[in-house]
């Protein structure tokens, strides 16, 4: 039996945050019912091409899907593995009533809509508890459902709550602009939501009570950099961007290697005097390595700009893999900056079972990264490709809710199931 095989989870929302949380639980057996609508396609579904490979007119939310438009993409496939997707137009009263019937038979529901939208539909937490008193209800937004102040009800995707949470300011080089997360922040937020759900399930096992989880993606990001928030209070200094460098370790950077026509680099991190000694021995104990400025950790940190230049004199004469083998062989933390292709072909990652390939009826063979979490007795399992639009309509409306085929067809004709 899978770890979460008795859990039914309703997913209202799109993009990455909410769907990623559902994915983490679906991989461990949760029955995740993903609620979508053709009138407002998930942004990760909007391929904008026809089945024949031609371009189509821009998809307009609220309008029918252009004929022949592909609604399956690699990103959507990966984030929605193992899910049972249905189409349901919540802009209709009948659609809302069907959503209520699903809530009544579910254990968890997660929504990532604009704050207040579910309340206006009659699907907010208070409404949900009337249908299922012990429901675990997650409301996720950029700054929090119950937030107050000037930014209350602020909308936003990953780049916004990365900036508001402070992580963007700390990411990047000292002489450059703040860094962009490029989706990583959505994954972080989704992982936190899945963890919060698991904690609520444990609480429910002990007490029989459900919970309302008000998740602020901005605060979730801030949680990761608590030490930086304490810097002004404890040390009277503001944290700044420092590229690849560390607060304590030196050398700690990314160094250019013999490129052979390519852009090749290796990351090296040294935290102790023993590691420094091993590093010096591995590179042949050059004369500069005996410089008193580098004799201890504080000295290396204070003089790391000069130290980095000297180290690169050695790395530039070696390929990234050669430098890795030399340094790792000496017990020094060092690894190249691998390209995507190199990661897919890396023997260590392959031996660890990091990657898999899933067959998709439209996209074909899709390589993807498996769950980062492993359980010895109930490991994660990829059972199906990302759900196709409305793939489980008949199963959910027919078997779960008991509607007849004619009733389902009538809902399709009315645009309720679309």
N, C-alpha and C positions, 0 to 999 in steps of 0.2 A: 504494500500500500504506500502511496505517496504521502509526503508529510502533510499536505494541505488538501487532500482529496475530498474532504467533507465540507470545503469552504466554497460558498457561492459569492461572487464578487461582481458588482455592477460598475461599469466604467463609463462615466459621462465626461467627455472631453476629447481634446485632440493634441496634435503636436507630440512633444516628448515627455513632459513632466508626469502627467497622469498615466499615459500609456506605459511609461517605463516602470512605474510602481506596479501596475498590473502585470507586466511581463515578469518581474522578479517573483511574483507569487504564482503566476501561471506555470512557470518552469518547475515549480514544486507541487503541481497538481491541482491548484485552485481552479475552479470553474469560473473563468472570467468572461462575462458577457459584455461585449463592447457595443455601445449604443452610438450609432452614427446616423447621418441623413444625407441623401443625395442632394438635398437643397443646401447643405453646407458641408462640403467635403472636408475631411481632415486635410490640413495643409500639406502633410507629408504624402497624401495620395495624389496631389495635383500634378500629374506628369505632363500634361499639356501636349501629348502626342496621340496619334491614332494607332490602332492595332496594325495598320500598314506602314507605320513609321513616319507619316506626314505630320505637320503641325496642325493644331486646331485653334479655333478662336479661344481667347482667354476665358477661363472658367469664371462665371459670375455667381457668387453665393446668392441663393434665393431663386435661381433659375435652373431649369433642367440641365443635366449633364450633357454636353455636346455629343452628338452621336459618334460612336467609335472611339471616344476618348479613353485612354488607359487610366485606370484608377488603382493600379498596383505599381509600387516603386520599391527599390531595394531597402530604403530606410523604413518605409511603412512595414514591409515584410519582417524585418528584423525586430522592430519594437512591438510587433503584435503577434508573435509566435504563440501557438497553443490557445488562442482566444476564439470565442464563438461570437462572431460579429453579426449584428442585426441592423436593419435600417428602421428608424422611427422618427417621425417628424414631430418634435415637441412644440411646434408652432400651431398644432391643432389640439382641440380639447380631447379628442379621442386618443391622440398620441400620449397626452399627459396621463390619461386614465390607464393606459397600458403600462406606462412607466410605473405608476403606483402599484399595479398588480405585481410587477417584477420586484419592486422594493419589498413588498410584503412577504416574498419567499426568498429573500437574500440575506446574507450575513453582514456584508460590507458593501458600501457604495462610496465611490470617490468622484467628486466633480471638480472641474477646473475652469468653470465658466466665469464670466464677469461677476464680481461680488454682488449678491442680491438677485441675480438672474433666477436661481432655483427657487427662491422665496416667492418671486413674482409668478412663477409657474405653479406654485402650490406643491413644490417638491423639496422645500427646505428641510432642515433638520427637525424642526417641530412637527412639520407635516409627516415626515418619514417615521417619527416615533409613534405616531398614531396608527401607522400601518404595521410597523415592526418595532415594538417597544425596546428591544435590545439591539437595535441596529448600530453598527459602527459606521459613522458617517464622517467622511473626510472632505473638507472644503479647502481647496488649495488656490492661492492667488499670489500675485507678486508681492504684496505687502501685508496680506492677512485679511480675512473676512471681517473680523471685528476691529480692524485698525481704526484709529482716530487721528486727528491732526490734518496737516496740510496735504498729505499724500494718501489719505484714506480713499479706498476704492480705486487706487491707481492700477491701471492695466499694465501688462508688460510681459515680454518673453525673456529668455535667458540673458541677453546683453543688458537689459535694463536692471534686473534684480542682481546681476553681477556687479553693476556699477553702484547701485544703491547699497548693496551689502558690504562694499569696501574691497572685495577681492580684486576687482578690475584695477583699482588704483595701485595695488601692490604687485601686480603682474606686469612684467616687462623690464626693459633696461633703464638704468638711471637717467639716461639722456634721451629716452624715447617716450612715446605716449602710453597711457594705460593699455593693458592687453585685453584682447577679446577672448571669450570662453569658447566660442564656436560650438555650442551644444553641450559642452561638458557640464555647465551649470544646471541644465535641465536634467541631466542624468543624476547629478548629485542630489537635486531636489527630489526626483522620483525615488531614488534609493532611500532617502530619509522618510518619505511617505510610507514606503513598504515596511520599513522598520517600525514606524509608529503604529501601523496596522497590526503588526505582530505583537507589539507591546499591549495594544488594546485587546487583542485576542487572549493573551495570557490573563489580563485583568478580568475579562469576561468569564474565563474558565473558573476563576477564583470567586467571583462575586455574582455572576449571572447578569451583569449590567453592561450595556453598550456604552459608547462614548461619542462625543462630538470632537473631532480633531480639527482645529483651526490652524492650518499650516501656511505660514508666510515664507515664500521662497527667499525673500530678501533676508529674513532672520536666519533661515537655514544656512545661507552663505556666510553671514556674519559669525555664526556659531563656529565655523571652521577656522576663523582667524582671531579667536579670543585673545591670544597673546598680544596681537597687534593693537587691539583696543586698550589693553592694559599698559602699553608703553608710555603714553602721555601721563598716566596716573602714577605709575610706579617709578619711571625713569626720567620723566619730564622731557621726553623726546618723541617726535612723530616718526612712525615707520615710513620707510621710503622704498621705492622699487630698487632691487639690486640684482636684476638679471639672474644668472645662475649661481651667484655667490650665496654663502651661508652665514648665519650670524656668528658661528663659532669655528667651523671647520675651514681649513685652507691647507693646500689647494682644494678648490671646489668649483669646477668650471667645465666648460665644453671647449675642447682644443682641436684646432685644425690638424688634419692628417694628410698624408700623401694622397692626392685626390685622383690621379690617373684620369683626368678629364671630368671628374665628378666632384660634387661638394661633399667632402667626407669629414666627419668630426667624431671625437670620442669624449665622453664624460668621465671625469676622474674626481673621486671624493676621498679625502684622507682626514681621518678624525683623531688619530693618536700618534704619538712619537714612534711607536713600533711600526705603524703603517707607513710613516714617513721614511723610516730606515729601510723598510722592505722596498719602497718605491725607488729610493736612491740606488739600492743594490741592483734592482731590476734594470735600471737605465744606465748602469755602468759607473755609478758614482762620479759624475762630472765634477770638475773643480768647483763650480758655483754651488753645488749641493752642500759643500762644507762651509759656506758663508755663514758667519755667526748670526746674521739677521734671520736665518731660517732654522736656527738651532732648537727652537721650541715652538709650541702651538701659537702662543700670543705673537711671537715674532713673525711667524709665517703669515698670520692673519693681517698684521699691520703692514706687511710688505708684499701682499698678494698680487698687486698690480705688476710689480717687477718679476715676481715668482712665476706668474702666468706666462709672461713673455719667454722666460727661460725654459719652462716646460714645453712650450710649443716648438722650441728649437729641436727638441727630441721627437715630439709626435709628428712633426711635419715630414720627417724622414721615414715614417712607418705608415703602412696602411692601417685603417681603423681596426680590422680584425687581427692583424699582427700585433698591434699595440695592446689590444684586449687580451690576447693569449699570453703575452709577456707579463702584463700587470696582474691579471687574474691568477696566473701561475705563481706569482709572488704573494698572493693574498691581498691585493689591492683592489678596491672597488672601481671597476672601469668597464664601460660598455659603450659601443658605438651608437650614434644617432641613426638607427635603422630606418630605411624607407618602408613604406607599406608592403611592397613586394618582398622585401627582406624579412619582415616580420612573419608574413604568411609562410615563408619557406624556412624559418628558423627551427632547427632540430630540437632545441630545448622546449620551445613553446609547443611544438608538435608532440613531443613526448609527454608534456603536461596535459595534453588534450584540450588546449585552449580554443581551437577552431573546429568548425564543423561545416558541412555543406547540406543545404536543405533544398529539395526540389520544389519549385513553384510552377503551377500549371501555366502561368503567363510569362513569368520572368526566366524560367528555366532553373538551372543549378545556381544557387545563391550561397556564396561563402559568408560566414558570419562568426562572431565571437560568442562562445557559450557563456553560461552563467559564471560569474566570478566566485560564487559561493558553492561549496561542495559539502555534502553530508555523507557520512560513510554508509549509513543504512538506507537512507532515502535520498539518493542523489538527484539533482535536477535532470529533467528529461525533455528533449525537444520532440514533441509528438506530431506537430503539424506546422505547415507554413503559415505566414501571416494571413489572418482571415481576409477573405475577399468580401467585397461590398455586398452585404445582405446574405452572405453564404448560409447563415443558420436561421434565417427567418422562419422557415417551416418548422424546424425543430423547436425553437423557442416559443413561437406563437401557437404551434399545434400541440406538441407534446407537453411543454411546461405549462402553458396557459389554457390549453384545452380548446382552442378555437378550431372550428371546422375549416376545411379547405375553402369552402365558399366564403366564409367570413374573412379569411385572410385575403382572398382575391378581391373582396369588396373594399378592404382597407387599402390595398394597393391601388385600386381604381380611384379612390378618394384622395390619394397622396398622403395617407397617414403612414403607411409602410412604404417608404421611399428613401 
